[in-house]
Amino acid sequence: MSVRPGSKISNSTFLLTGFPGLEQHYPWLSIPFSCIYVVVLSGNCVVLHVIRTEPSLHEPMFYFLAMLALTDLCMGLSTAHTVLGILWGISQEIGLDACIAQTFFVHGLSCMESGVLLAMAFDRFTAICNPLRYTSILTNTRIINIGVVILGRSFLFITAPIVRLKFFHYCRSRILSHSFCLHQDLLRLACSDIRFNSLYALALVICTLLLDSVLIFISYTLILHSVLTIASREERLKSLKTCVSHTCAVLVFYIPIIGLTMVHRFGKHLSPVVHVLMGNIYILFPPLMNPIIYSIKTQQIRNRIQRWFIKQT
């Protein structure tokens, strides 16, 4: 593990793991990671600004995109201080309360992103399979209600196991596996009865991430079936193109989750660097790629950004 010599851990602190064996290269590693966080924060802020200031983007599809950008922005903010704190040599230590708070936001925002992607799939399903009723189905009130449900599901359901972390007794090494705090990482270090947390977390993953992915798959199956009934080839392609950005966002979100799960389950023999790298990809890849994907693939956003930069020059 990436623990500096002479480090002492108090009963209320944990040591975060950087990149084991690469400590001497942290000043260089901090440069690309700092650039990634700058892109994450600025890219999602630009998307939110464009949607807020462009009247033509005030429609359901872009309201859901704003929710996604806000979620990605918060994910970047919730982990930047620990990831960059290690690479900049500020501190590897994190207190129990701060670690639990970060765990709450990381898992809550991950669940929220999954919910937003499901809502966006429903938006595309409605737009393609029931276009005449699109605006009457996805009214502003319904969009707000969907957002509130996503927010409530994401954070209320995880409160119980997260709060229990505060009362566990941690008697093992207190060295975490990543450069940020995760629920399963804290469970690994606990000497208390963790059965409730383990079973609850498994049930929560099944009822949120797994269920969302299944519903997204069903939505696209119905979309594909509807598109194939369109006689015109040009119209079929036009309909499918509206789903490209969302499909990329779904892949960008779920592939790192699958990769991290596989590494944790079958990669115990792998270098700790691989585990840390996969953890950072899971946290940073979706917030980094989503604004890039939507800025490139969505014509309205791309044109608005181009006009904005032309005005600046």
C-alpha positions as MATLAB code, in Angstrom:
seq = 'MSVRPGSKISNSTFLLTGFPGLEQHYPWLSIPFSCIYVVVLSGNCVVLHVIRTEPSLHEPMFYFLAMLALTDLCMGLSTAHTVLGILWGISQEIGLDACIAQTFFVHGLSCMESGVLLAMAFDRFTAICNPLRYTSILTNTRIINIGVVILGRSFLFITAPIVRLKFFHYCRSRILSHSFCLHQDLLRLACSDIRFNSLYALALVICTLLLDSVLIFISYTLILHSVLTIASREERLKSLKTCVSHTCAVLVFYIPIIGLTMVHRFGKHLSPVVHVLMGNIYILFPPLMNPIIYSIKTQQIRNRIQRWFIKQT';
ca = [
       0.000    0.000    0.000;
       1.069    3.589   -0.606;
       1.813    4.580    2.989;
       4.659    6.918    3.748;
       7.248    5.895    6.305;
       6.583    7.094    9.803;
       2.873    7.612    9.192;
       0.829    7.238   12.352;
      -2.869    6.583   12.251;
      -5.085    7.661   15.123;
      -8.222    5.803   16.099;
     -10.383    8.269   14.164;
      -8.424    8.483   10.913;
      -7.741    6.326    7.864;
      -4.968    6.335    5.296;
      -5.989    6.682    1.650;
      -4.082    4.757   -1.007;
      -2.437    6.616   -3.868;
      -0.552    4.664   -6.514;
       1.596    2.087   -4.678;
       5.204    2.070   -5.861;
       4.831    5.322   -7.788;
       5.181    7.767   -4.901;
       8.236    9.434   -6.431;
       6.198   10.207   -9.560;
       3.295   11.908   -7.758;
       4.319   15.436   -8.911;
       4.077   14.247  -12.519;
       0.924   12.200  -11.955;
      -0.720   15.233  -10.375;
      -0.554   17.097  -13.715;
      -2.885   14.808  -15.765;
      -5.201   14.283  -12.781;
      -5.427   18.040  -12.194;
      -6.221   18.531  -15.886;
      -8.905   15.837  -15.703;
     -10.577   17.546  -12.746;
     -10.405   20.914  -14.521;
     -12.149   19.378  -17.554;
     -14.719   17.633  -15.325;
     -15.615   20.822  -13.465;
     -15.422   23.267  -16.381;
     -17.025   20.911  -18.928;
     -20.098   20.211  -16.816;
     -20.385   23.880  -15.832;
     -20.353   24.833  -19.533;
     -23.110   22.312  -20.311;
     -25.233   23.667  -17.435;
     -24.611   27.264  -18.523;
     -25.523   26.541  -22.151;
     -28.762   24.787  -21.179;
     -29.706   27.611  -18.787;
     -29.038   30.468  -21.219;
     -30.238   28.939  -24.513;
     -34.069   29.097  -24.828;
     -34.120   26.454  -27.585;
     -32.703   23.932  -25.101;
     -35.536   24.357  -22.600;
     -37.128   20.990  -23.307;
     -37.273   17.618  -21.460;
     -34.220   16.029  -23.076;
     -31.972   18.886  -21.999;
     -33.484   19.190  -18.534;
     -32.443   15.582  -17.929;
     -29.019   16.363  -19.405;
     -28.720   19.234  -16.907;
     -29.445   16.753  -14.100;
     -26.700   14.482  -15.446;
     -24.202   17.354  -15.697;
     -25.026   18.509  -12.152;
     -24.542   14.960  -10.846;
     -21.183   14.659  -12.619;
     -20.115   18.053  -11.307;
     -20.905   17.017   -7.729;
     -19.075   13.702   -8.201;
     -15.955   15.583   -9.255;
     -16.220   17.964   -6.300;
     -16.742   15.114   -3.817;
     -13.461   13.349   -4.656;
     -11.112   16.100   -5.880;
      -9.791   17.040   -2.432;
      -8.662   13.505   -1.508;
      -7.338   12.398   -4.927;
      -5.405   15.611   -5.547;
      -4.483   15.922   -1.861;
      -2.514   12.678   -2.120;
      -0.825   13.551   -5.433;
       0.056   17.078   -4.283;
       1.531   15.693   -1.059;
      -0.924   17.559    1.174;
      -2.288   14.604    3.138;
      -3.126   10.918    2.874;
      -5.156   10.920    6.069;
      -8.904   11.330    6.309;
     -11.037   11.425    9.442;
     -13.838    8.933   10.022;
     -16.599   11.553    9.751;
     -15.162   13.013    6.540;
     -14.728    9.502    5.128;
     -18.345    8.588    5.903;
     -19.545   11.845    4.341;
     -17.532   11.167    1.185;
     -18.874    7.604    1.078;
     -22.426    8.970    1.306;
     -21.933   11.342   -1.613;
     -19.949    8.955   -3.840;
     -22.506    6.160   -3.574;
     -25.500    8.500   -3.591;
     -24.288   10.325   -6.707;
     -23.494    7.031   -8.448;
     -27.043    5.853   -7.764;
     -28.371    9.228   -8.882;
     -26.485    9.046  -12.190;
     -27.983    5.627  -12.849;
     -31.462    7.029  -12.162;
     -30.909   10.013  -14.454;
     -29.718    7.723  -17.267;
     -32.907    5.686  -16.827;
     -35.002    8.874  -16.994;
     -33.156    9.877  -20.174;
     -33.899    6.452  -21.662;
     -37.595    7.000  -20.886;
     -37.323   10.428  -22.543;
     -35.903    8.892  -25.740;
     -38.513    6.100  -25.635;
     -41.333    8.629  -25.369;
     -39.900   10.905  -28.081;
     -39.492    8.068  -30.607;
     -42.351    5.693  -29.762;
     -44.987    8.287  -28.825;
     -43.873   11.583  -30.424;
     -47.333   13.170  -30.633;
     -47.767   12.995  -26.859;
     -44.141   13.742  -25.968;
     -44.674   17.233  -24.546;
     -47.935   16.289  -22.822;
     -46.295   13.294  -21.092;
     -43.048   14.980  -20.068;
     -44.397   18.226  -18.660;
     -42.269   20.461  -16.452;
     -44.142   19.250  -13.374;
     -43.500   15.590  -14.227;
     -39.824   16.290  -14.896;
     -39.504   17.964  -11.481;
     -41.272   15.000   -9.864;
     -38.943   12.569  -11.633;
     -35.941   14.555  -10.397;
     -37.234   14.544   -6.822;
     -37.859   10.776   -6.960;
     -34.340   10.162   -8.318;
     -32.836   12.363   -5.599;
     -34.863   10.703   -2.846;
     -34.131    7.190   -4.043;
     -30.422    7.935   -4.356;
     -29.792    9.421   -0.926;
     -32.592    8.295    1.392;
     -32.123    4.577    0.760;
     -28.381    4.664    1.457;
     -28.682    6.632    4.695;
     -29.194    3.626    7.011;
     -26.039    1.644    6.084;
     -23.937    4.815    5.861;
     -24.984    6.015    9.322;
     -24.147    2.580   10.783;
     -20.531    3.048    9.650;
     -20.149    5.701   12.359;
     -20.790    3.160   15.120;
     -18.593    0.319   13.842;
     -15.377   -0.634   15.593;
     -12.410   -0.477   13.212;
      -9.580   -2.660   14.479;
      -7.683   -3.602   11.328;
      -4.979   -1.759    9.388;
      -7.086    1.365    8.654;
      -5.507    1.559    5.190;
      -8.137    2.103    2.497;
      -7.817    0.618   -0.986;
      -8.474    3.790   -2.973;
      -7.803    7.512   -2.937;
     -11.392    8.096   -1.784;
     -13.746    6.345    0.627;
     -16.136    3.558   -0.392;
     -18.687    1.644    1.676;
     -17.192   -1.783    0.917;
     -13.727   -0.508    1.815;
     -14.829    0.577    5.280;
     -16.677   -2.718    5.810;
     -13.426   -4.552    5.073;
     -11.751   -2.783    7.981;
     -14.618   -3.142   10.462;
     -14.568   -5.697   13.267;
     -18.255   -5.228   14.099;
     -21.201   -7.223   12.746;
     -21.479   -6.037    9.136;
     -24.118   -8.489    7.903;
     -26.868   -5.862    7.695;
     -24.673   -3.488    5.691;
     -23.476   -6.242    3.352;
     -26.959   -7.585    2.614;
     -28.515   -4.124    2.406;
     -25.823   -2.929   -0.003;
     -26.326   -6.000   -2.213;
     -30.102   -5.493   -2.254;
     -29.618   -1.799   -3.031;
     -27.324   -2.546   -5.976;
     -29.864   -5.039   -7.348;
     -32.802   -2.632   -6.897;
     -31.017    0.391   -8.361;
     -28.040   -0.159  -10.651;
     -29.046   -3.609  -11.902;
     -32.756   -2.782  -12.242;
     -31.953    0.514  -13.975;
     -29.687   -1.223  -16.489;
     -32.385   -3.808  -17.252;
     -35.026   -1.098  -17.748;
     -32.662    0.892  -19.979;
     -32.073   -2.248  -22.068;
     -35.833   -2.832  -22.340;
     -36.349    0.809  -23.375;
     -33.834    0.503  -26.182;
     -35.297   -2.801  -27.292;
     -38.683   -1.096  -27.670;
     -37.060    1.910  -29.361;
     -35.281   -0.340  -31.859;
     -38.508   -2.236  -32.561;
     -40.326    1.056  -33.167;
     -37.575    2.460  -35.391;
     -37.494   -0.667  -37.559;
     -41.170   -0.143  -38.399;
     -40.366    3.217  -40.021;
     -40.406    2.836  -43.789;
     -37.891    5.555  -44.667;
     -34.223    4.688  -44.129;
     -33.390    8.363  -43.574;
     -36.044    8.671  -40.870;
     -34.766    5.520  -39.165;
     -31.231    6.909  -39.056;
     -32.486   10.288  -37.861;
     -34.362    8.635  -34.981;
     -31.390    6.482  -33.979;
     -29.004    9.452  -34.057;
     -30.984   11.108  -31.261;
     -30.044    8.132  -29.045;
     -26.303    8.052  -29.782;
     -25.247   10.458  -27.032;
     -27.346    8.710  -24.397;
     -26.119    5.267  -25.466;
     -22.511    6.467  -25.108;
     -23.296    7.918  -21.657;
     -24.805    4.585  -20.550;
     -21.725    2.674  -21.727;
     -19.380    5.213  -20.118;
     -21.178    4.731  -16.799;
     -21.718    0.969  -16.687;
     -18.489   -0.344  -18.248;
     -16.234    1.084  -15.453;
     -18.635   -0.320  -12.827;
     -18.428   -3.772  -14.417;
     -14.636   -3.455  -14.713;
     -14.201   -2.418  -11.070;
     -16.497   -5.236   -9.916;
     -14.529   -7.806  -11.936;
     -11.214   -6.528  -10.575;
     -12.476   -6.711   -6.972;
     -13.983  -10.165   -7.498;
     -11.371  -11.923   -9.649;
      -8.304   -9.672   -9.544;
      -6.987  -10.224   -6.049;
      -3.674  -11.363   -7.565;
      -3.318   -8.148   -9.580;
      -1.094   -5.238   -8.574;
      -2.695   -2.741   -6.141;
      -2.065   -0.099   -8.824;
      -4.679   -1.819  -11.023;
      -7.277   -1.638   -8.246;
      -6.526    2.043   -7.601;
      -6.584    2.847  -11.333;
      -9.925    1.087  -11.860;
     -11.351    2.947   -8.860;
     -10.299    6.286  -10.331;
     -11.709    5.348  -13.744;
     -15.030    4.454  -12.083;
     -15.142    7.852  -10.365;
     -13.697   10.113  -13.082;
     -14.497    8.582  -16.473;
     -18.267    9.342  -16.632;
     -17.954   12.982  -15.382;
     -15.062   13.516  -17.805;
     -16.641   11.961  -20.888;
     -20.306   12.989  -20.598;
     -19.814   16.725  -21.309;
     -17.430   15.848  -24.161;
     -19.916   13.376  -25.663;
     -22.879   15.753  -25.483;
     -20.848   18.742  -26.685;
     -19.735   16.812  -29.769;
     -22.834   14.740  -30.580;
     -25.608   17.238  -29.719;
     -25.843   19.853  -32.450;
     -27.669   22.482  -30.391;
     -25.065   22.415  -27.605;
     -22.171   22.270  -30.056;
     -23.472   25.281  -32.016;
     -24.088   27.293  -28.853;
     -20.566   26.604  -27.540;
     -19.072   27.528  -30.922;
     -20.991   30.824  -30.975;
     -19.891   31.547  -27.419;
     -16.198   31.015  -28.245;
     -16.508   33.096  -31.433;
     -17.898   35.993  -29.363;
     -14.985   35.672  -26.913;
     -12.465   35.976  -29.742;
];
